[in-house]
Amino acid sequence: MTTHAQRERLLLADLLEASGPDAPTLCGNWTTRDLAAHVVVRERRGDAAAGLVVPRLADRLERVRREYAERPYAELIRLIRTGPPRLSPFALKQLDEASNTVEFYVHTEDVRRAAPEWTPREIDPVFADALWKRLERAARIFGRRSPVGLVLRRPDGQTVVAHRGSPVVTVTGEPAELTMYAFGRQTVADVTAEGEADAVGKAAVAELGV
């Protein structure tokens, strides 16, 4: 049975392939080639990927990522599509699902929404619920740097606190859009924010995400 992570992996690989190596992304000044190299290094070079969470190793991570970015683009796409090597922790279906579902969804949207004329993707209810469950579990990690109190709310009223504080900003949207917001893509997330105007503005430019 295809998992959410497996499906999002293939969607990301297909989009990167169709976009070519020089398309823009929402990841700063990264092109699609840079993003593809990041994805490959993250799950194939654990020795370097530690730089994602250990600041003093960040320079080494970037050096390895640049080395991979120099490889043929088609090779990077193939490595993403085929998945991690057998001995990688990400080869375990449970870890792949837990770690890559949101990762691949967000990076797919990083490519889609960087295009001049992008259209919203239709999200099925099952996947929407899967994204929401991950938000519920990790919201405080995503929102830890928020300068104001931050509450994420689905249209049906379900809420999760991403950051405790005052004043409070309540951001309402579908789980996929709240995921983009929580990962620091506030400017492209289709959400509504309620609260004091100054607080809403601070939340909109906060360095959210991991």
MARBA-3410 file (N, C-alpha, C, O; in Angstrom, 1 decimal):
210
0.9,-1.2,0.0,0.0,0.0,0.0,0.9,1.2,0.0,1.8,1.3,0.8 ~ 0.6,2.2,-0.9,1.4,3.4,-1.0,1.1,4.3,0.2,0.0,4.5,0.6 ~ 2.2,4.8,0.8,2.0,5.7,2.0,2.0,7.1,1.5,2.2,7.4,0.3 ~ 1.6,8.0,2.4,1.6,9.4,2.1,3.0,9.9,1.7,3.1,10.6,0.7 ~ 4.0,9.4,2.4,5.4,9.8,2.1,5.8,9.4,0.7,6.4,10.1,0.0
5.5,8.1,0.4,5.8,7.6,-0.9,5.1,8.4,-2.0,5.8,8.7,-3.0 ~ 3.9,8.7,-1.8,3.2,9.5,-2.9,3.8,10.9,-3.0,4.0,11.3,-4.1 ~ 4.0,11.5,-1.9,4.6,12.9,-1.9,6.0,12.9,-2.5,6.4,13.8,-3.2 ~ 6.8,11.8,-2.3,8.1,11.7,-2.9,8.0,11.7,-4.4,8.8,12.4,-5.0 ~ 7.1,10.9,-4.9,7.0,10.8,-6.4,6.5,12.1,-7.0,6.9,12.5,-8.1
5.5,12.7,-6.3,5.0,14.0,-6.8,6.2,15.0,-6.8,6.3,15.8,-7.8 ~ 7.0,15.1,-5.8,8.1,16.0,-5.7,9.1,15.7,-6.8,9.6,16.6,-7.5 ~ 9.4,14.4,-7.0,10.4,14.1,-8.1,9.9,14.4,-9.4,10.6,15.0,-10.3 ~ 8.6,14.2,-9.7,8.0,14.5,-11.0,8.0,16.0,-11.2,8.3,16.5,-12.3 ~ 7.7,16.8,-10.2,7.6,18.2,-10.3,9.0,18.8,-10.6,9.2,19.7,-11.4
10.0,18.3,-9.8,11.4,18.8,-10.0,11.9,18.5,-11.4,12.5,19.3,-12.1 ~ 11.5,17.3,-11.9,11.9,16.9,-13.2,11.3,17.8,-14.3,11.9,18.2,-15.2 ~ 10.0,18.0,-14.1,9.2,18.9,-15.1,9.7,20.3,-15.1,9.7,21.0,-16.1 ~ 10.1,20.8,-13.9,10.5,22.2,-13.7,11.9,22.5,-14.3,12.2,23.6,-14.6 ~ 12.7,21.5,-14.3,14.1,21.7,-14.8,15.0,22.2,-13.6,14.4,22.5,-12.5
16.3,22.2,-13.8,17.2,22.5,-12.7,17.3,23.9,-12.3,17.9,24.2,-11.2 ~ 16.8,24.9,-13.0,17.0,26.3,-12.8,15.8,27.0,-12.3,15.8,28.3,-12.3 ~ 14.7,26.3,-12.0,13.5,27.0,-11.6,13.6,27.5,-10.2,14.4,27.0,-9.4 ~ 12.9,28.6,-9.9,13.0,29.2,-8.5,12.2,28.3,-7.5,11.4,27.5,-7.9 ~ 12.5,28.5,-6.2,11.8,27.8,-5.2,11.5,28.9,-4.1,12.0,30.0,-4.2
10.8,28.5,-3.1,10.5,29.3,-1.9,11.6,29.2,-0.9,11.6,29.9,0.2 ~ 12.7,28.4,-1.1,13.8,28.2,-0.2,14.9,29.2,-0.4,16.0,28.9,-0.9 ~ 14.6,30.5,-0.1,15.6,31.5,-0.3,16.0,31.6,-1.8,15.2,31.8,-2.7 ~ 17.3,31.6,-2.0,17.9,31.7,-3.3,18.1,30.4,-4.0,18.8,30.3,-5.0 ~ 17.6,29.3,-3.4,17.8,28.0,-4.0,17.0,27.8,-5.3,15.9,28.3,-5.4
17.6,27.2,-6.2,16.9,26.7,-7.4,16.4,25.3,-7.2,16.7,24.7,-6.1 ~ 15.7,24.8,-8.1,15.3,23.4,-8.0,16.5,22.4,-7.9,16.3,21.4,-7.2 ~ 17.6,22.7,-8.5,18.8,21.9,-8.4,19.2,21.9,-7.0,19.6,20.8,-6.4 ~ 19.3,23.1,-6.3,19.7,23.1,-4.9,18.8,22.4,-4.0,19.2,21.7,-3.1 ~ 17.5,22.5,-4.3,16.5,21.8,-3.4,16.6,20.3,-3.6,16.6,19.5,-2.6
16.8,19.9,-4.8,17.0,18.4,-5.1,18.2,17.9,-4.4,18.1,16.8,-3.8 ~ 19.3,18.6,-4.4,20.5,18.2,-3.7,20.3,18.1,-2.2,20.7,17.2,-1.5 ~ 19.5,19.1,-1.7,19.2,19.1,-0.2,18.4,17.8,0.1,18.7,17.1,1.1 ~ 17.4,17.4,-0.7,16.6,16.3,-0.4,17.4,15.0,-0.4,17.3,14.1,0.5 ~ 18.3,14.9,-1.4,19.2,13.7,-1.5,20.1,13.6,-0.3,20.3,12.5,0.3
20.8,14.7,0.0,21.8,14.7,1.1,21.1,14.4,2.4,21.6,13.6,3.3 ~ 19.9,14.9,2.6,19.2,14.7,3.9,18.9,13.3,4.2,19.0,12.9,5.4 ~ 18.6,12.5,3.2,18.3,11.1,3.5,19.4,10.1,3.1,19.3,8.9,3.4 ~ 20.4,10.5,2.4,21.5,9.6,2.0,22.8,9.9,2.7,23.7,9.1,2.6 ~ 23.0,11.1,3.3,24.2,11.4,3.9,24.0,11.9,5.3,24.0,13.1,5.7
23.7,10.9,6.2,23.4,11.2,7.6,24.5,11.9,8.3,24.3,12.7,9.2 ~ 25.8,11.6,7.8,26.9,12.3,8.5,26.9,13.8,8.2,27.4,14.6,9.1 ~ 26.4,14.2,7.1,26.3,15.6,6.8,25.0,16.2,7.2,24.9,17.4,7.6 ~ 23.9,15.4,7.1,22.5,15.9,7.4,22.4,16.3,8.9,21.5,17.1,9.3 ~ 23.3,15.9,9.7,23.3,16.3,11.1,23.4,17.8,11.3,23.0,18.4,12.3
23.9,18.5,10.2,24.0,19.9,10.3,22.6,20.6,10.2,22.6,21.8,10.5 ~ 21.6,19.9,9.9,20.2,20.4,10.0,19.8,20.8,11.4,19.0,21.7,11.6 ~ 20.4,20.1,12.4,20.0,20.3,13.8,21.1,20.7,14.7,20.9,21.2,15.8 ~ 22.4,20.5,14.2,23.6,20.9,15.0,24.2,22.1,14.3,24.9,21.9,13.3 ~ 24.0,23.3,14.8,24.6,24.5,14.1,26.0,24.4,13.7,26.4,24.9,12.6
26.9,23.9,14.6,28.3,23.9,14.2,28.6,23.0,13.1,29.8,23.0,12.5 ~ 27.7,22.1,12.7,27.9,21.2,11.5,27.3,21.8,10.2,27.3,21.1,9.2 ~ 26.6,22.9,10.3,25.9,23.5,9.2,26.8,23.8,8.0,26.4,23.6,6.9 ~ 28.0,24.2,8.2,28.9,24.5,7.1,29.3,23.3,6.4,29.3,23.3,5.1 ~ 29.5,22.2,7.1,29.8,20.9,6.4,28.6,20.5,5.6,28.8,20.0,4.5
27.4,20.6,6.1,26.2,20.2,5.4,26.1,21.0,4.1,25.8,20.4,3.1 ~ 26.3,22.3,4.2,26.2,23.1,3.0,27.3,22.7,2.0,27.0,22.7,0.7 ~ 28.5,22.4,2.4,29.5,22.0,1.5,29.2,20.7,0.8,29.4,20.6,-0.4 ~ 28.7,19.7,1.5,28.2,18.5,0.9,27.1,18.7,0.0,27.0,18.1,-1.1 ~ 26.1,19.5,0.4,25.0,19.8,-0.5,25.4,20.4,-1.8,24.9,20.0,-2.9
26.4,21.3,-1.8,26.9,21.9,-3.0,27.6,20.9,-3.9,27.5,20.9,-5.1 ~ 28.3,20.0,-3.3,28.9,18.9,-4.0,27.9,18.1,-4.8,28.1,17.7,-6.0 ~ 26.8,17.7,-4.1,25.8,17.0,-4.8,25.1,17.8,-5.8,24.6,17.2,-6.9 ~ 24.9,19.1,-5.6,24.3,19.9,-6.6,25.0,20.0,-7.9,24.5,20.3,-9.0 ~ 26.3,19.6,-7.9,27.1,19.6,-9.1,26.9,18.3,-9.9,27.4,18.2,-11.1
26.2,17.4,-9.4,26.0,16.1,-10.1,24.9,16.4,-11.2,24.2,17.4,-11.1 ~ 24.8,15.5,-12.1,23.8,15.6,-13.2,22.4,15.7,-12.5,22.1,14.9,-11.6 ~ 21.6,16.6,-13.0,20.3,16.8,-12.4,19.4,15.6,-12.5,18.7,15.2,-11.5 ~ 19.5,14.9,-13.6,18.8,13.6,-13.8,19.1,12.6,-12.7,18.3,11.8,-12.3 ~ 20.4,12.6,-12.3,20.8,11.7,-11.2,20.1,12.0,-9.9,19.7,11.1,-9.2
20.1,13.3,-9.6,19.5,13.7,-8.3,18.0,13.3,-8.3,17.5,12.9,-7.3 ~ 17.3,13.5,-9.4,15.9,13.2,-9.5,15.7,11.7,-9.3,14.8,11.2,-8.6 ~ 16.6,10.9,-9.9,16.5,9.4,-9.8,16.7,9.0,-8.3,16.0,8.1,-7.9 ~ 17.7,9.6,-7.7,17.9,9.3,-6.3,16.7,9.6,-5.4,16.4,8.9,-4.4 ~ 16.1,10.7,-5.7,14.9,11.1,-4.9,13.8,10.1,-5.2,13.1,9.6,-4.2
13.6,9.8,-6.4,12.5,8.9,-6.8,12.6,7.5,-6.3,11.7,6.9,-5.8 ~ 13.9,7.0,-6.3,14.1,5.6,-5.8,14.2,5.5,-4.3,14.0,4.4,-3.8 ~ 14.4,6.6,-3.6,14.4,6.6,-2.2,15.7,6.3,-1.6,16.7,6.1,-2.3 ~ 15.8,6.3,-0.3,17.1,6.1,0.4,17.6,4.7,0.3,16.9,3.8,0.0 ~ 18.9,4.5,0.5,19.5,3.2,0.4,19.0,2.3,1.5,18.4,2.8,2.5
19.1,1.0,1.4,18.5,0.0,2.2,18.9,0.2,3.7,18.1,-0.1,4.6 ~ 20.1,0.6,4.0,20.6,0.7,5.3,20.3,2.1,6.0,20.7,2.3,7.1 ~ 19.7,3.0,5.2,19.4,4.3,5.8,18.2,4.1,6.7,17.2,3.3,6.5 ~ 18.1,4.9,7.8,17.0,4.9,8.7,15.7,5.2,8.0,14.6,4.7,8.3 ~ 15.8,6.1,6.9,14.6,6.5,6.2,14.1,5.3,5.3,13.0,5.4,4.8
14.8,4.2,5.2,14.3,3.1,4.5,13.2,2.4,5.3,12.5,1.6,4.7 ~ 13.1,2.6,6.6,12.0,2.0,7.4,10.7,2.8,7.1,10.7,4.0,7.2 ~ 9.7,2.0,6.7,8.5,2.6,6.2,7.9,3.6,7.3,7.4,4.7,7.0 ~ 8.0,3.2,8.6,7.4,4.0,9.6,8.1,5.3,9.8,7.5,6.4,9.9 ~ 9.4,5.3,9.7,10.2,6.5,9.9,10.1,7.4,8.6,10.0,8.6,8.7
10.0,6.7,7.5,9.8,7.5,6.2,8.5,8.2,6.3,8.4,9.4,5.9 ~ 7.4,7.6,6.7,6.1,8.2,6.8,6.1,9.3,7.8,5.6,10.4,7.6 ~ 6.8,9.1,9.0,6.8,10.1,10.0,7.6,11.3,9.7,7.3,12.5,10.0 ~ 8.7,11.1,9.0,9.7,12.2,8.7,9.6,12.9,7.4,9.9,14.0,7.2 ~ 9.0,12.2,6.4,9.0,12.7,5.0,7.7,13.2,4.5,7.6,13.9,3.5
6.6,12.8,5.1,5.3,13.2,4.6,5.2,14.7,4.5,4.9,15.2,3.4 ~ 5.4,15.4,5.6,5.3,16.8,5.6,6.5,17.4,4.8,6.4,18.4,4.1 ~ 7.7,16.9,5.0,8.9,17.4,4.3,8.7,17.4,2.8,9.0,18.5,2.2 ~ 8.2,16.4,2.2,8.0,16.3,0.8,6.9,17.2,0.3,6.9,17.8,-0.8 ~ 5.8,17.2,1.1,4.7,18.1,0.8,5.1,19.5,0.7,4.8,20.2,-0.3
5.8,20.0,1.7,6.2,21.4,1.8,7.2,21.7,0.6,7.1,22.8,0.0 ~ 8.1,20.8,0.4,9.1,21.1,-0.7,8.4,21.1,-2.1,8.8,21.8,-3.0 ~ 7.4,20.2,-2.2,6.7,20.2,-3.5,6.0,21.6,-3.7,6.0,22.2,-4.8 ~ 5.4,22.1,-2.6,4.8,23.4,-2.7,5.8,24.5,-2.8,5.5,25.6,-3.4 ~ 7.0,24.3,-2.3,8.1,25.3,-2.5,8.4,25.5,-4.0,8.7,26.6,-4.4
8.2,24.5,-4.8,8.4,24.6,-6.2,7.2,25.1,-6.9,7.3,26.1,-7.7 ~ 6.0,24.6,-6.6,4.8,25.0,-7.2,4.5,26.4,-7.0,4.2,27.2,-7.9 ~ 4.6,26.9,-5.7,4.2,28.2,-5.4,5.2,29.3,-5.7,4.9,30.5,-5.6 ~ 6.4,28.9,-6.1,7.4,29.9,-6.6,7.1,30.2,-8.0,7.7,31.2,-8.5 ~ 6.3,29.5,-8.7,6.0,29.7,-10.1,5.1,31.0,-10.2,4.3,31.2,-9.3
5.2,31.8,-11.3,4.4,33.0,-11.4,2.9,32.8,-11.3,2.2,33.5,-10.7 ~ 2.4,31.7,-11.9,1.0,31.4,-11.9,0.7,30.0,-11.4,0.5,29.1,-12.2 ~ 0.7,29.9,-10.1,0.4,28.6,-9.5,-1.1,28.5,-9.1,-1.7,29.5,-8.8 ~ -1.6,27.3,-9.1,-3.0,27.1,-8.7,-3.0,26.2,-7.5,-2.1,25.3,-7.4 ~ -3.9,26.4,-6.6,-4.0,25.5,-5.4,-4.2,24.0,-5.8,-4.8,23.7,-6.8
-3.5,23.2,-5.0,-3.6,21.8,-5.2,-4.8,21.2,-4.4,-5.0,21.6,-3.2 ~ -5.6,20.3,-5.0,-6.7,19.7,-4.2,-6.2,18.7,-3.3,-5.5,17.7,-3.7 ~ -6.5,18.8,-2.0,-6.0,17.9,-1.0,-7.2,17.0,-0.5,-8.2,17.5,-0.2 ~ -7.0,15.7,-0.6,-8.1,14.8,-0.2,-8.2,14.8,1.3,-7.2,15.1,2.0 ~ -9.4,14.5,1.9,-9.6,14.6,3.3,-8.7,13.7,4.1,-8.3,14.1,5.2
-8.3,12.5,3.6,-7.5,11.6,4.4,-6.1,12.3,4.6,-5.5,12.2,5.6 ~ -5.6,12.8,3.5,-4.3,13.5,3.6,-4.3,14.7,4.4,-3.4,15.0,5.2 ~ -5.4,15.5,4.3,-5.6,16.6,5.2,-5.6,16.3,6.7,-4.9,16.9,7.5 ~ -6.2,15.2,7.0,-6.2,14.7,8.4,-4.8,14.3,8.8,-4.4,14.5,10.0 ~ -4.1,13.7,7.9,-2.7,13.2,8.2,-1.8,14.4,8.5,-1.0,14.4,9.4
-2.0,15.5,7.7,-1.2,16.7,7.9,-1.6,17.4,9.2,-0.7,17.9,10.0 ~ -2.9,17.4,9.6,-3.3,18.0,10.8,-2.8,17.2,12.0,-2.3,17.8,13.0 ~ -2.7,15.9,12.0,-2.2,15.1,13.1,-0.7,15.5,13.3,-0.3,15.5,14.5 ~ 0.0,15.7,12.3,1.4,16.0,12.4,1.6,17.4,13.0,2.5,17.7,13.7 ~ 0.7,18.3,12.6,0.7,19.7,13.2,0.4,19.6,14.7,1.0,20.3,15.5
-0.6,18.8,15.0,-0.9,18.7,16.4,0.3,18.2,17.3,0.5,18.7,18.4 ~ 1.0,17.3,16.7,2.2,16.7,17.5,3.3,17.7,17.5,4.1,17.7,18.5 ~ 3.5,18.5,16.5,4.8,19.2,16.4,4.6,20.7,16.3,5.5,21.5,16.1 ~ 3.3,21.2,16.6,3.0,22.6,16.5,4.0,23.5,17.3,4.4,24.6,16.9 ~ 4.3,23.1,18.5,5.1,23.9,19.4,6.5,24.0,18.9,7.3,24.9,19.3
7.0,23.0,18.2,8.3,23.0,17.6,8.3,24.1,16.5,9.2,24.9,16.4 ~ 7.3,24.0,15.6,7.2,24.9,14.5,7.1,26.4,15.0,7.6,27.3,14.4 ~ 6.3,26.6,16.1,6.0,27.9,16.5,6.9,28.5,17.7,6.5,29.5,18.2 ~ 7.9,27.8,18.0,8.7,28.1,19.2,9.3,29.5,19.1,9.6,30.2,20.1 ~ 9.6,30.0,17.9,10.2,31.3,17.7,9.2,32.4,17.5,9.6,33.5,17.2
7.9,32.1,17.6,6.9,33.1,17.3,7.0,34.2,18.4,7.1,33.9,19.6 ~ 7.0,35.5,18.0,7.1,36.6,19.0,5.7,36.8,19.7,5.7,37.6,20.6 ~ 4.7,36.2,19.3,3.4,36.3,19.9,2.7,35.0,20.1,3.2,34.0,19.6 ~ 1.7,34.9,20.9,0.9,33.7,21.0,0.3,33.3,19.7,-0.1,34.1,18.9 ~ 0.4,32.0,19.4,0.0,31.5,18.0,-0.9,30.3,18.1,-0.5,29.3,18.7
-2.1,30.4,17.6,-3.1,29.3,17.6,-3.4,29.0,16.2,-3.7,29.9,15.4 ~ -3.3,27.7,15.8,-3.7,27.2,14.5,-5.1,26.6,14.5,-5.3,25.8,15.4 ~ -6.0,26.9,13.6,-7.3,26.4,13.7,-7.8,26.0,12.3,-7.7,26.7,11.3 ~ -8.4,24.8,12.3,-9.1,24.3,11.1,-10.5,25.0,11.0,-11.0,25.5,12.0 ~ -11.0,25.0,9.8,-12.3,25.6,9.6,-13.4,25.0,10.4,-14.4,25.6,10.8
-13.3,23.7,10.8,-14.3,23.0,11.6,-14.1,23.3,13.1,-14.9,22.9,13.9 ~ -13.1,24.2,13.5,-13.0,24.6,14.8,-11.9,23.9,15.6,-11.5,24.3,16.7 ~ -11.3,22.8,15.1,-10.2,22.1,15.8,-9.0,23.1,15.9,-8.7,23.7,14.9 ~ -8.4,23.1,17.1,-7.3,24.1,17.2,-6.1,23.4,17.9,-6.2,22.3,18.5 ~ -5.0,24.0,17.7,-3.7,23.6,18.4,-2.9,24.8,18.7,-2.8,25.7,17.9
-2.3,24.8,19.9,-1.5,26.0,20.3,-0.1,25.8,19.8,0.6,24.8,20.2 ~ 0.4,26.7,18.9,1.8,26.6,18.4,2.7,27.3,19.3,3.9,27.0,19.4 ~ 2.2,28.4,20.0,3.1,29.1,20.9,2.2,29.8,21.9,1.3,30.5,21.6 ~ 2.6,29.7,23.2,1.8,30.4,24.3,2.4,31.8,24.5,3.6,31.9,24.5 ~ 1.5,32.7,24.6,2.0,34.1,24.8,0.8,35.0,24.6,-0.3,34.6,24.3
1.1,36.3,24.7,0.1,37.4,24.6,0.8,38.6,23.9,1.9,38.9,24.2 ~ 0.1,39.2,23.0,-1.3,38.9,22.5,-1.3,37.6,21.6,-0.2,37.1,21.2 ~ -2.5,37.2,21.3,-2.6,35.9,20.6,-3.1,36.2,19.2,-4.0,37.0,19.0 ~ -2.5,35.5,18.3,-3.0,35.5,16.9,-3.5,34.1,16.5,-2.9,33.1,16.8 ~ -4.7,34.1,16.0,-5.4,32.8,15.6,-5.4,32.7,14.1,-5.9,33.6,13.4
-4.7,31.7,13.6,-4.6,31.5,12.1,-5.5,30.4,11.7,-5.4,29.3,12.2 ~ -6.4,30.7,10.8,-7.4,29.7,10.4,-7.2,29.3,8.9,-7.0,30.1,8.0 ~ -7.2,28.0,8.7,-7.1,27.5,7.3,-7.2,26.0,7.2,-7.2,25.3,8.3 ~ -7.1,25.5,6.0,-7.1,24.0,5.9,-5.7,23.5,6.4,-4.8,24.2,6.3 ~ -5.7,22.2,6.8,-4.4,21.7,7.3,-3.2,21.9,6.4,-2.1,22.2,6.9
-3.4,21.8,5.1,-2.3,21.9,4.1,-1.8,23.4,4.2,-0.6,23.6,4.1 ~ -2.7,24.3,4.3,-2.3,25.7,4.3,-1.7,26.1,5.7,-0.7,26.9,5.7 ~ -2.2,25.5,6.7,-1.6,25.8,8.0,-0.2,25.2,8.1,0.6,25.7,8.8 ~ 0.0,24.1,7.4,1.3,23.5,7.4,2.3,24.4,6.7,3.4,24.6,7.2 ~ 1.9,25.0,5.6,2.8,25.9,5.0,3.1,27.1,5.9,4.2,27.6,5.9
2.1,27.6,6.5,2.2,28.8,7.5,3.2,28.4,8.6,4.1,29.1,8.9 ~ 3.0,27.2,9.2,3.8,26.8,10.3,5.3,26.5,9.9,6.2,26.6,10.7 ~ 5.5,26.2,8.6,6.8,26.0,8.1,7.5,27.3,7.6,8.5,27.2,6.9 ~ 6.9,28.4,8.0,7.6,29.7,7.6,7.2,30.2,6.2,7.9,31.1,5.7 ~ 6.2,29.6,5.6,5.8,30.0,4.2,4.5,30.9,4.4,3.6,30.7,3.6
4.5,31.8,5.3,3.3,32.6,5.6,2.8,33.4,4.4,1.6,33.5,4.3 ~ 3.7,33.9,3.6,3.3,34.8,2.5,2.5,34.1,1.4,1.8,34.7,0.7 ~ 2.6,32.7,1.3,1.9,32.0,0.3,0.9,31.1,0.9,0.3,30.3,0.1 ~ 0.6,31.1,2.2,-0.4,30.3,2.8,-1.7,30.9,2.7,-1.9,32.1,3.0 ~ -2.7,30.1,2.2,-4.1,30.6,2.1,-4.8,30.5,3.5,-5.5,29.5,3.7
-4.6,31.5,4.3,-5.1,31.4,5.7,-5.7,32.8,6.0,-5.4,33.8,5.3 ~ -6.4,32.9,7.1,-6.8,34.2,7.7,-6.3,34.3,9.1,-6.3,33.3,9.8 ~ -5.8,35.4,9.4,-5.2,35.7,10.8,-6.0,36.7,11.5,-6.3,37.8,11.0 ~ -6.4,36.4,12.8,-7.1,37.3,13.6,-6.3,37.6,14.9,-5.7,36.8,15.4 ~ -6.5,38.9,15.2,-5.8,39.3,16.4,-5.4,40.8,16.3,-5.9,41.4,15.3
-4.7,41.3,17.2,-4.3,42.7,17.1,-3.4,42.9,15.8,-2.6,42.0,15.5 ~ -3.6,44.0,15.1,-2.9,44.2,13.9,-1.4,44.1,14.0,-0.8,43.5,13.1 ~ -0.8,44.6,15.0,0.6,44.6,15.2,1.1,43.1,15.4,2.1,42.7,14.9 ~ 0.3,42.4,16.2,0.6,41.0,16.5,0.5,40.1,15.2,1.3,39.2,15.0 ~ -0.5,40.4,14.4,-0.7,39.6,13.2,0.5,39.9,12.2,1.0,39.0,11.6
0.9,41.1,12.2,2.1,41.5,11.4,3.3,40.8,11.8,4.1,40.3,11.0 ~ 3.6,40.7,13.1,4.7,40.0,13.7,4.7,38.5,13.4,5.7,37.9,13.0 ~ 3.5,37.9,13.5,3.4,36.5,13.2,3.7,36.2,11.8,4.2,35.2,11.4 ~ 3.3,37.1,10.9,3.4,36.9,9.4,4.8,36.9,9.0,5.1,36.4,7.9 ~ 5.7,37.5,9.7,7.1,37.6,9.3,8.0,36.8,10.3,9.3,36.9,10.2
7.5,36.1,11.2,8.3,35.3,12.2,9.0,34.2,11.5,8.5,33.7,10.5 ~ 10.1,33.8,12.1,10.9,32.7,11.5,10.3,31.4,12.1,10.9,30.8,13.0 ~ 9.2,30.9,11.6,8.6,29.7,12.0,9.2,28.5,11.3,10.0,28.7,10.4 ~ 8.9,27.3,11.8,9.4,26.1,11.2,10.5,25.5,12.0,10.7,25.9,13.2 ~ 11.1,24.5,11.4,12.2,23.8,12.1,13.6,24.3,11.7,14.6,23.8,12.2
END
